[in-house]
Amino acid sequence: MPKIHSYAIALAASLLLVLTASDQAMGQARQPVDEIVALVEDDIILRSELDQSIAGIVQQIRARGQSLPPRDVLEQQVLERLILTRLEIQRAQATGIRAADSDIDQTMRQVAAQNNMNLSQLRTALEAEGFDFEEFRADIRNEILTERLYRRVVDSMESISSAEIDMLLASDAFGGDEVFLHQILISVAEGAAPGQVQQARQQAESIRQQIADGLDFVSAAITYSQAPDALDGGQLGWRHLNSLPQLLIDEIDPLPVGQVSQPVRFPGGFLLIKVSDRRERSEVLVREFRARHLMVEESELVSPQQARERIERFHDMLRDGADFAELAREHSDDESSANIGGLLNWFPEGNYGPQIQAVLDSLDAGEMSLPFQTAGAWHILKLEDTRQADRTEEVLREEAREILRSQKADEEIARFRRQLRGESFVEVRL
């Protein structure tokens, strides 16, 4: 599945690209027009909404250096995306999914930070180019709702069993390359007549021939694809080859980089897949640490100054030859390690956060740190040893779990979208 990546941030990044549009173009996109271009259940989509979305997509396509499809094709693609988004928001709200103001604020602060701005500067930049800040907030809110809707869809799936993981690990498919893929989807409705299926196949074959004759795949995806990622050029990103359905593996595995598959029939229609890149799976070596830890925690009974004085006293005792394990067992406030002498047994780099890791990185084996403070506590660390551990097996099992979950999620989300679109009242008036 598309990983339930942060859709809100992706949307905001897309909207910020539109800031490069000329004032004239933005003025044209925002001219009030009352024409209804689609009815979506009890809601409507206006021409002004469609034109504004098209303006943003045009800027994104041009920023990527890609050619634009014909205006009527672009209108149909963007309108279909708006329709699906409207249906998703309606379903999310109907099932009790909400986005609090604090969630929206947090996402907007992330967007601002990614563009080297604070929230006030982001607002100024948007309004300077003609964007309504409250509309921008509403877009962020809708993306959060959509993300949470699909997270619920995925979370409702049955969990992946150990037996499924073992079967995948034992299969010939596991351990293959990772591939960077682009796709073009020509949809076929469930229960379509043979003539409709044949027409879709011929369209897919025609598109493949156009690509063979020199049409850029990304441009073809923007123009023809009926997948949700069409306006992104059909980009699927990096996928483990073995995470794909077997019918796709059989078609993709022999393809060299840059080649496009034959049309592949699957329940939703026909797919053209381009292998844009490949890379091999590598061995996973992880740096691990073994250390001892003594902590004095601040509390209502122990002031920050008292905590500091205690940790400094313990440090003096250790420096004078006291046994670290005994002192930690008797005095450390770290409940997870005190009873085992403060032992933090073989853990991966970064396991306890960046501040602890920075102290560990400054120590040689057998060396003890000076007392240092974190939020609400004082610490002493002693680094006992480090090692390079082969964690390939553990990582592979986790990858297998994610592959199976991703594969099932892809199928479930695609099924959900088809069902949502098919069972909803939509009237297009273009």
C-alpha positions as CSV (number, residue, x, y, z in Angstrom):
1,M,0.0,0.0,0.0
2,P,1.0,3.4,-0.2
3,K,2.4,3.7,3.3
4,I,0.1,5.8,5.4
5,H,2.6,8.5,5.0
6,S,1.8,12.1,6.2
7,Y,-0.7,13.2,3.6
8,A,-1.2,16.6,5.3
9,I,2.5,17.6,4.9
10,A,2.6,16.3,1.3
11,L,-0.5,18.4,0.5
12,A,1.0,21.5,2.1
13,A,4.2,21.1,0.2
14,S,2.2,20.9,-3.0
15,L,0.3,24.0,-2.1
16,L,3.5,25.9,-1.4
17,L,4.7,25.1,-4.9
18,V,1.8,27.1,-6.1
19,L,3.3,30.2,-4.5
20,T,5.4,30.5,-7.6
21,A,2.4,31.1,-9.7
22,S,2.1,34.6,-11.2
23,D,-0.3,37.1,-9.6
24,Q,-2.3,37.1,-12.8
25,A,-2.7,33.3,-12.9
26,M,-3.8,33.3,-9.2
27,G,-6.3,36.1,-9.9
28,Q,-7.8,34.1,-12.8
29,A,-7.9,30.9,-10.6
30,R,-9.8,32.8,-7.9
31,Q,-12.4,34.6,-10.0
32,P,-15.8,33.7,-8.4
33,V,-17.7,31.4,-10.7
34,D,-21.0,29.8,-9.7
35,E,-21.0,27.0,-12.2
36,I,-21.5,23.5,-10.5
37,V,-19.1,21.0,-12.1
38,A,-20.1,18.0,-10.0
39,L,-22.7,16.8,-7.5
40,V,-21.2,14.6,-4.8
41,E,-23.9,13.1,-2.6
42,D,-25.3,16.2,-0.8
43,D,-22.3,18.4,-1.7
44,I,-21.2,20.2,-4.8
45,I,-17.9,21.1,-6.5
46,L,-17.7,24.5,-8.1
47,R,-15.9,25.6,-11.2
48,S,-13.8,27.9,-9.1
49,E,-12.6,25.0,-6.9
50,L,-11.7,23.0,-10.0
51,D,-9.8,25.9,-11.6
52,Q,-7.9,26.6,-8.4
53,S,-6.9,22.9,-8.1
54,I,-5.9,22.8,-11.7
55,A,-3.7,25.9,-11.2
56,G,-1.9,24.1,-8.4
57,I,-1.4,20.9,-10.4
58,V,-0.1,22.8,-13.4
59,Q,2.5,24.5,-11.2
60,Q,3.6,21.1,-9.8
61,I,3.9,19.5,-13.3
62,R,5.9,22.5,-14.6
63,A,8.2,22.5,-11.5
64,R,9.0,18.8,-12.3
65,G,9.8,19.8,-15.9
66,Q,7.0,17.6,-17.4
67,S,4.7,18.4,-20.2
68,L,1.1,19.2,-19.6
69,P,-1.7,17.0,-20.9
70,P,-4.6,18.6,-22.9
71,R,-6.8,20.9,-20.8
72,D,-9.9,18.6,-21.0
73,V,-7.9,15.6,-19.8
74,L,-6.4,17.6,-16.9
75,E,-9.9,18.8,-15.9
76,Q,-11.2,15.2,-15.8
77,Q,-8.2,13.9,-13.8
78,V,-8.3,16.8,-11.3
79,L,-12.1,16.6,-10.9
80,E,-12.0,12.9,-10.3
81,R,-9.4,13.5,-7.5
82,L,-11.7,16.2,-6.0
83,I,-14.7,13.9,-6.1
84,L,-12.8,11.1,-4.4
85,T,-11.4,13.5,-1.8
86,R,-14.9,14.9,-1.1
87,L,-16.3,11.3,-0.7
88,E,-13.4,10.4,1.6
89,I,-14.1,13.5,3.8
90,Q,-17.8,12.7,3.9
91,R,-17.1,9.1,5.0
92,A,-14.6,10.1,7.6
93,Q,-17.0,12.6,9.2
94,A,-19.9,10.1,9.0
95,T,-17.8,7.6,10.9
96,G,-16.8,10.0,13.7
97,I,-13.3,10.8,12.6
98,R,-12.3,14.3,13.7
99,A,-9.2,16.6,13.4
100,A,-8.7,18.8,16.4
101,D,-7.3,22.4,16.1
102,S,-4.2,21.2,17.9
103,D,-3.6,18.5,15.3
104,I,-3.9,21.1,12.5
105,D,-1.7,23.6,14.3
106,Q,1.0,20.9,14.7
107,T,0.9,19.9,11.1
108,M,1.1,23.5,10.0
109,R,4.1,24.1,12.2
110,Q,5.8,21.2,10.6
111,V,5.0,22.6,7.1
112,A,6.4,26.0,8.2
113,A,9.6,24.4,9.6
114,Q,10.1,22.4,6.4
115,N,10.1,25.7,4.5
116,N,12.4,27.5,6.9
117,M,9.6,29.6,8.3
118,N,7.6,30.0,11.5
119,L,3.8,29.9,11.4
120,S,3.5,33.7,11.2
121,Q,5.8,33.8,8.2
122,L,4.0,31.0,6.5
123,R,0.7,32.9,6.9
124,T,2.3,36.0,5.5
125,A,3.7,34.1,2.5
126,L,0.4,32.5,1.7
127,E,-1.6,35.7,2.0
128,A,0.9,37.7,0.0
129,E,0.2,35.4,-3.0
130,G,-3.6,35.5,-2.6
131,F,-4.3,32.4,-0.5
132,D,-6.9,32.5,2.2
133,F,-5.2,31.2,5.4
134,E,-8.4,29.7,6.7
135,E,-8.9,27.8,3.5
136,F,-5.3,26.5,3.8
137,R,-6.1,25.3,7.3
138,A,-9.3,23.6,6.0
139,D,-7.2,21.8,3.3
140,I,-4.8,20.6,6.0
141,R,-7.8,19.5,8.1
142,N,-9.2,17.5,5.2
143,E,-5.9,15.7,4.6
144,I,-5.7,14.7,8.2
145,L,-9.2,13.3,8.1
146,T,-8.4,11.3,4.9
147,E,-5.2,10.0,6.4
148,R,-7.0,8.8,9.5
149,L,-9.8,7.3,7.5
150,Y,-7.3,5.1,5.6
151,R,-5.4,4.3,8.8
152,R,-8.7,2.9,10.1
153,V,-9.2,0.9,7.0
154,V,-5.8,-0.6,7.3
155,D,-6.1,-1.1,11.1
156,S,-9.3,-3.1,10.5
157,M,-7.4,-5.8,8.6
158,E,-6.5,-9.0,10.3
159,S,-3.0,-9.0,11.8
160,I,-0.1,-10.7,10.0
161,S,0.6,-14.1,11.5
162,S,4.0,-15.7,12.2
163,A,3.1,-18.5,9.8
164,E,2.6,-16.0,7.0
165,I,6.0,-14.4,7.7
166,D,7.7,-17.8,7.8
167,M,6.1,-18.8,4.5
168,L,7.2,-15.6,2.8
169,L,10.8,-15.9,4.2
170,A,10.9,-19.5,2.9
171,S,9.6,-18.6,-0.6
172,D,11.8,-18.0,-3.6
173,A,10.3,-14.6,-4.0
174,F,11.8,-13.2,-0.7
175,G,15.2,-11.7,-0.9
176,G,14.9,-10.2,-4.3
177,D,15.7,-6.7,-5.4
178,E,14.0,-3.5,-4.5
179,V,12.5,-1.7,-7.6
180,F,11.4,1.9,-8.1
181,L,8.1,1.8,-10.0
182,H,5.7,4.0,-11.9
183,Q,2.3,2.9,-13.0
184,I,-0.6,3.7,-15.4
185,L,-4.0,2.2,-14.5
186,I,-6.8,1.8,-17.0
187,S,-9.8,1.0,-14.9
188,V,-12.4,-1.7,-15.6
189,A,-15.5,-1.9,-13.5
190,E,-16.3,-5.1,-11.7
191,G,-18.7,-7.2,-13.8
192,A,-17.8,-5.3,-17.0
193,A,-18.9,-6.8,-20.3
194,P,-16.2,-8.6,-22.4
195,G,-16.4,-5.7,-24.9
196,Q,-15.6,-3.2,-22.2
197,V,-12.7,-5.3,-21.0
198,Q,-11.3,-5.6,-24.5
199,Q,-11.6,-1.8,-25.1
200,A,-9.6,-1.2,-21.9
201,R,-7.0,-3.6,-23.0
202,Q,-6.6,-2.0,-26.4
203,Q,-6.3,1.4,-24.7
204,A,-3.5,0.1,-22.4
205,E,-1.7,-1.4,-25.5
206,S,-2.1,1.9,-27.3
207,I,-0.6,3.9,-24.4
208,R,2.3,1.4,-24.2
209,Q,3.0,1.9,-27.9
210,Q,2.9,5.7,-27.5
211,I,5.5,5.3,-24.7
212,A,7.6,3.1,-27.0
213,D,7.4,5.8,-29.7
214,G,8.8,8.4,-27.3
215,L,6.0,9.6,-25.0
216,D,7.4,10.2,-21.5
217,F,5.9,7.7,-19.1
218,V,5.2,10.3,-16.4
219,S,3.4,12.5,-19.0
220,A,1.4,9.4,-20.1
221,A,0.4,8.7,-16.5
222,I,-0.8,12.3,-16.0
223,T,-2.8,12.1,-19.2
224,Y,-4.3,8.6,-19.2
225,S,-3.9,6.9,-15.8
226,Q,-7.0,6.5,-13.6
227,A,-5.1,5.7,-10.5
228,P,-5.1,8.1,-7.5
229,D,-1.4,8.9,-8.1
230,A,-2.0,9.9,-11.8
231,L,-1.2,13.5,-11.2
232,D,2.0,12.5,-9.5
233,G,3.1,10.8,-12.7
234,G,2.1,7.4,-11.4
235,Q,5.0,7.2,-9.0
236,L,4.8,4.2,-6.6
237,G,8.3,4.7,-5.2
238,W,10.6,1.9,-3.9
239,R,8.9,-1.5,-3.4
240,H,10.4,-4.8,-2.5
241,L,9.8,-7.0,-5.5
242,N,8.3,-9.7,-3.3
243,S,5.8,-7.3,-1.8
244,L,3.9,-7.2,-5.1
245,P,1.2,-9.6,-6.2
246,Q,2.6,-12.6,-8.0
247,L,1.1,-11.7,-11.3
248,L,3.1,-8.4,-11.1
249,I,6.3,-10.1,-10.0
250,D,6.2,-12.4,-13.0
251,E,5.9,-9.4,-15.3
252,I,8.3,-7.1,-13.6
253,D,11.1,-9.3,-12.5
254,P,12.6,-9.9,-15.9
255,L,12.3,-6.2,-16.9
256,P,15.5,-4.1,-17.1
257,V,15.6,-0.6,-15.8
258,G,13.7,1.8,-18.0
259,Q,11.4,-0.8,-19.6
260,V,7.6,-0.9,-19.4
261,S,5.6,-4.0,-18.9
262,Q,2.9,-5.4,-21.1
263,P,-0.7,-4.6,-19.9
264,V,-1.3,-6.7,-16.8
265,R,-4.9,-7.7,-16.0
266,F,-6.0,-7.5,-12.4
267,P,-9.4,-7.0,-10.6
268,G,-9.4,-3.2,-11.0
269,G,-8.4,-3.1,-14.7
270,F,-5.1,-3.1,-16.6
271,L,-1.7,-1.9,-15.4
272,L,1.3,-0.7,-17.2
273,I,4.4,-0.8,-14.9
274,K,7.7,0.9,-15.5
275,V,10.8,-0.2,-13.7
276,S,12.6,3.1,-13.1
277,D,15.4,1.8,-10.9
278,R,16.7,-1.3,-9.0
279,R,18.9,-1.9,-6.0
280,E,20.0,-5.0,-4.2
281,R,19.1,-5.9,-0.6
282,S,22.1,-5.6,1.6
283,E,23.3,-7.2,4.9
284,V,22.2,-5.3,8.0
285,L,24.9,-4.5,10.5
286,V,24.0,-2.5,13.6
287,R,26.3,-0.9,16.1
288,E,25.3,-2.0,19.6
289,F,26.2,-0.8,23.1
290,R,26.5,-2.3,26.5
291,A,26.5,0.2,29.4
292,R,25.6,0.9,33.0
293,H,23.3,3.7,34.1
294,L,22.7,5.5,37.4
295,M,19.9,8.0,37.6
296,V,18.7,10.5,40.2
297,E,15.2,11.7,39.4
298,E,13.8,15.1,40.4
299,S,10.5,15.0,42.3
300,E,8.4,16.8,44.8
301,L,10.7,15.6,47.5
302,V,13.9,16.0,45.5
303,S,14.6,19.4,44.1
304,P,16.8,19.9,41.0
305,Q,19.6,21.1,43.2
306,Q,19.3,18.2,45.5
307,A,19.3,15.8,42.6
308,R,22.5,17.4,41.3
309,E,24.2,17.2,44.6
310,R,23.3,13.5,45.0
311,I,24.6,12.5,41.5
312,E,27.8,14.4,42.0
313,R,28.3,12.6,45.3
314,F,27.7,9.2,43.6
315,H,30.2,10.3,40.9
316,D,32.8,11.0,43.5
317,M,32.2,7.6,45.1
318,L,32.6,5.8,41.7
319,R,35.7,7.8,40.9
320,D,37.1,6.6,44.3
321,G,36.6,3.0,43.4
322,A,33.0,2.2,44.4
323,D,31.4,-0.6,42.3
324,F,29.0,0.8,39.7
325,A,26.6,-2.1,39.8
326,E,26.3,-2.1,43.6
327,L,25.8,1.7,43.7
328,A,23.2,1.6,40.9
329,R,21.4,-1.3,42.5
330,E,21.1,0.6,45.8
331,H,20.5,4.2,44.7
332,S,19.4,4.5,41.0
333,D,15.9,5.7,40.3
334,D,15.9,3.9,36.9
335,E,13.4,1.2,37.7
336,S,14.1,-0.7,34.5
337,S,17.8,-1.3,35.3
338,A,18.4,-0.6,39.0
339,N,17.7,-4.2,40.1
340,I,20.3,-5.5,37.6
341,G,23.0,-3.1,38.7
342,G,22.1,-0.4,36.1
343,L,22.9,-2.7,33.2
344,L,21.7,-1.6,29.8
345,N,22.5,-4.8,27.9
346,W,23.3,-4.7,24.2
347,F,21.0,-2.1,22.6
348,P,21.2,-0.4,19.2
349,E,22.5,3.1,18.5
350,G,19.9,5.8,19.4
351,N,17.8,3.4,21.5
352,Y,17.6,5.8,24.4
353,G,17.4,9.1,22.5
354,P,19.9,11.6,21.0
355,Q,21.2,13.0,24.3
356,I,22.1,9.7,25.9
357,Q,23.6,8.6,22.6
358,A,25.8,11.7,22.4
359,V,27.2,10.9,25.8
360,L,27.9,7.3,24.8
361,D,29.6,8.4,21.6
362,S,32.0,10.5,23.7
363,L,33.2,7.6,25.8
364,D,35.7,4.8,25.2
365,A,35.0,1.3,26.5
366,G,35.4,1.2,30.3
367,E,35.1,5.0,30.6
368,M,32.5,6.7,32.8
369,S,30.8,10.0,32.0
370,L,30.5,13.1,34.0
371,P,27.1,13.7,35.6
372,F,24.7,15.2,33.0
373,Q,21.1,16.4,33.1
374,T,18.1,15.5,31.0
375,A,14.5,16.7,31.5
376,G,13.7,15.9,35.2
377,A,16.7,13.8,36.0
378,W,20.5,13.5,36.4
379,H,22.6,10.6,35.0
380,I,25.9,8.9,35.0
381,L,26.8,6.4,32.3
382,K,29.6,3.9,32.0
383,L,30.3,2.4,28.6
384,E,31.3,-1.2,29.0
385,D,31.7,-2.2,25.3
386,T,30.4,-1.8,21.7
387,R,30.0,-4.3,18.9
388,Q,28.8,-4.6,15.3
389,A,25.8,-7.0,15.3
390,D,24.4,-8.8,12.3
391,R,20.6,-8.1,12.6
392,T,19.8,-9.2,9.1
393,E,17.4,-11.9,10.2
394,E,15.5,-9.7,12.6
395,V,15.3,-6.9,10.0
396,L,14.2,-9.4,7.3
397,R,11.4,-10.7,9.5
398,E,10.2,-7.2,10.1
399,E,10.5,-6.4,6.4
400,A,8.4,-9.5,5.6
401,R,5.8,-8.4,8.1
402,E,5.7,-4.9,6.5
403,I,5.6,-6.4,3.0
404,L,2.6,-8.6,3.8
405,R,0.9,-5.7,5.6
406,S,1.6,-3.3,2.8
407,Q,0.3,-5.8,0.2
408,K,-2.9,-6.4,2.1
409,A,-3.3,-2.7,2.7
410,D,-2.9,-1.9,-1.0
411,E,-5.6,-4.3,-1.9
412,E,-7.9,-3.2,0.9
413,I,-7.5,0.5,0.2
414,A,-8.1,0.0,-3.6
415,R,-11.2,-2.1,-2.8
416,F,-12.4,0.6,-0.4
417,R,-11.9,3.3,-2.9
418,R,-13.7,1.4,-5.7
419,Q,-16.6,0.6,-3.3
420,L,-16.8,4.2,-2.1
421,R,-16.9,5.6,-5.6
422,G,-19.2,3.0,-6.9
423,E,-21.9,3.2,-4.2
424,S,-22.0,7.0,-4.0
425,F,-24.2,9.4,-5.9
426,V,-22.0,11.5,-8.3
427,E,-23.1,13.6,-11.2
428,V,-20.4,15.2,-13.3
429,R,-21.5,18.3,-15.2
430,L,-18.4,19.2,-17.2
